[in-house]
Amino acid sequence: MADGNPLTRVRDAVWRPTPASLRLLALLGVLGNAGIIGTGGAVRVTESGLGCPEWPKCTGDSLVPTAHPEHPAINMAIEFGNRMLTFLVLAVGVLVFVAALRLRPRRRDLVLLAAAQPASVFAQAIIGGIVVLTELHPASVSLHFLVSPALLIFCVALWMRAGEGDEPPRRLTGPVLRGLSVALCAATAVVLVAGTVVTGTGPHAGDASSRRFGFNIEDVTRVHSLLAWAAVALTVVTLAAAFKAKAPAVFRRRVLVLFGVELAQGLIGYVQYLNGVPAPLVVLHMLGAAVMWIAALRLVFATRERGPVPAAAPAGAVREPQPA
């Protein structure tokens, strides 16, 4: 009879992983790295970016928030909480890596994708320190945000690959749809970069004294909007081409999901712009950006298949690693 203890189930998922449990852990990695984008937004809009004015310590002599004459306790708690979430994301990354190592038969590409996750979190922590030490310079803050979408590439790739086999890729779509899916990823990435410029120019700096980009907010917002509409137009073209070519249902479904997320993002963007960029909508818009990026990445994986997931080896069995 299976042990109903949740801790035992977690231990088995990591130490005696199955393809299904590894994919679940990979999904947790996706959710954690998307969620930290939202908490980072909360730090910005509450002006808590310098709530912990030092790094790696919170204050000059303490790792945790302590009474400070220049920083309210609530801002210190918000910034410290965001730092602690980084450790949670790191823990998930380590568990995913261990599970990928323990999976039998071992799949080398899954191990490499899993290894990138804890390594990237360390890089994110270092950049976070640079953000604090530069007193929230908008360029370092933008880089800090953009590392998360870059890390999500590995997280989503692991999530997708853990649910398929290792056969040579079999194309499910023609070259036009493959090209359009890659172009949509590139267009979405450009929209994300432009969004960091808007945020670095707008009112939510993370701290009242922080520097801003010297651009005109109307101009950068207009550029960001035009790029977003270009991505939407490209999505419509992809959707029309998918139905015309009778692409697989999974591809058409993922284009529709991306289109829906883009429309929701656009609605949130215009509402926040017309209402003076209220803090809750900024956080929601940042979370939406993460969801949009994930949807664009998943579309690329819908252009091919690689056969069924390899059957798990019996518990305790040892097999030679399989080639990727």
Secondary structure, DSSP 4 states (H G I P E B T S, - for coil): -----HHHHHHHHHHS--HHHHHHHHHHHHHHHHHHHHHHHHHHHTT-TTSS-SSSSSBTTBSS----TTS-HHHHHHHHHHHHHHHHHHHHHHHHHHHHHH-SS-BHHHHHHHHHHHHHHHHHHHHHHHHHHTTS-HHHHHHHHHHHHHHHHHHHHHHHHTTS--SPPEESS-HHHHHHHHHHHHHHHHHHHHHHHHHHHSS--SSTT-----S-HHHHHHHHHHHHHHHHHHHHHHHHHHHHTT--HHHHHHHHHHHHHHHHHHHHHHHHHHTT--HHHHHHHHHHHHHHHHHHHHHHHTTEE--SPPPPPPTT---PPBP-
